[in-house]
Amino acid sequence: MANNETTAGGDEAVAPGISAPRLSLREKIGYSTGDAASNLYFQTFVVFLPIFYTDVFGLPAAAMGTMFLIARIWDAVTDPVMGMIADRTNSRWGKFRPYIFTMAIPMALVGVLTFTTPEYSASGKLIYAYITYILLMMMYTAVNVPYSALMGVITPNSQERTVVSSFRFVAAFVGQTIVGAATLLLVSYFGAGNEQAGWQMTMGAYGLLAVLLLFITFISTRERVLPPKEQQTNIRQDLKELVRNRPWVLIAVATVFQLIYIVMRGSSTPYYFRYFVLDQQMSLFGLDIKLTYEVFTSSFVTAGTIATLTGAILTRLFSDKIDKKNVYSGFLITSALFSCLFYFLQPGNVMPMFILNILVSFFFGSVSVLQWAIYTDTADYGEWKFGRRATGLVMAASLFALKIGLTFGGAFVGWTLDLFGFVPLVVQSPETITGIRLLMSVFPAIFGITGGLIMLAYPLTNKTMVNIEKDLTARRG
């Protein structure tokens, strides 16, 4: 039932909790393209940024890890501030949509600068890396906090948001596939022997594509869920209620461990193949295929992304039969257990590497999808529990939790490499090889298993969410 208020873009608004029609396929796809854009950056951060900094830019591994950590101190301010700014924005395009496109171009420009290697001294390079990396994280925040919050207001229906989340992550994995399959090949093509130039031009191409995809999201979506009319702006109250929102606290903490798990594995992958596996011969259907570092890494990441996409597509099937929290917890733990087995592989075990990676990635696919659907459920819970809705703050704080995981995952990789004596672009010692193998297997699995165990305490079941939706509908109607 729609009322006569007008929302962003001219569509009829649906007052909070009042039933809305199912979203069109066009809007689901349009919303999802934004995550394809974001993952052109996020997947690059996860898989390639550490090895770019150590092997191309020239940062010491330990300095890189410390930089990742210090940058999060500033994120502790910018993430919630961006959420509160978005929550308090009132424009003809809504609260969240304006930022998705207007900040896309600055993000693309800073992305190129981050992957540019200046001719500075060692200290000058370190300062440059700090400035550009922190700026890039700020631009990423300015786009992705509103984008994540948008999913909480395009429909009031929890199950419909789970469907939208599935579309979103299909697109995300398309972005991840592009990065995994094409990045090293594009660097080689554009650079023609000059890795520094290759990285700069590759990020320029990704930036142009991201701007286009985010514009599609902007023009194809509408905001339909509005805060309660009697709700007054109160930043202190919003923050107080967020930390009292137990379901949000649990999924946020689990997200930190989940991201440390997957970032450690992703960031370790190029090191694993460049320094441990090396070039290999693989026989497939009677053909002998030479796998160089670039081809091996690209094929490995792409196979994993396809497996993750398959898991994401099947998420609705799993979550309809099992509570979201049980799918999230069980699949994250299973993925981490398969990851442990990588420690026992030898450089020539090419096929087992791919099989294990497919299993790790398949089970992680549903975890990625459900993570954001669960966050939007906690926003509904917060409104039901406290009588106030702060979707932007919830999603900003959630993105901050994600970036804490991203930070510590990358930092742990840098610190561990330094601890085991890593020196870039040389043959590594047996001790260093052991460290790289642990980074690809046991070390990240510890965090994945911990995240899964934390979510066993999450209280919102599918049945609970149905009751909360009904109660909110009655209150708002």
Secondary structure, DSSP 4 states (H G I P E B T S, - for coil): ---S-B-GGGPBPB-TTS--PPPPHHHHHHHHHHHHHHHHHHHHHHHTHHHHIIIII---HHHHHHHHHHHHHHHHHHHHHHHHHHHT---TT-SSHHHHHHTHHHHHHHHHHHT---S--HHHHHHHHHHHHHHHHHHHHHHHHHHHHHTTTS-S-HHHHHHHHHHHHHHHHHHHHHHHHHHHHHHHHHHTT-HHHHHHHHHHHHHHHHHHHHHHHHHH----B---TTPPP-HHHHHHHHHH-HHHHHHHHHHHHHHHHHHHHHHHHHHIIIIII-SEEEEETTEEEEE-HHHHHHHHHHHHHHHHHHHHHTHHHHHHHS-HHHHHHHHHHHHHHHHHGGGG--TT-HHHHHHHHHHHHHHHHHHHHHHHHHHHHHHHHHHHHHS---HHHHHHHHHHHHHHHHHHHHHHHHHHHHHTT--TTSPPPHHHHHHHHHHTTHHHHHHHHHHHHHGGG----HHHHHHHHHHHHHHH-
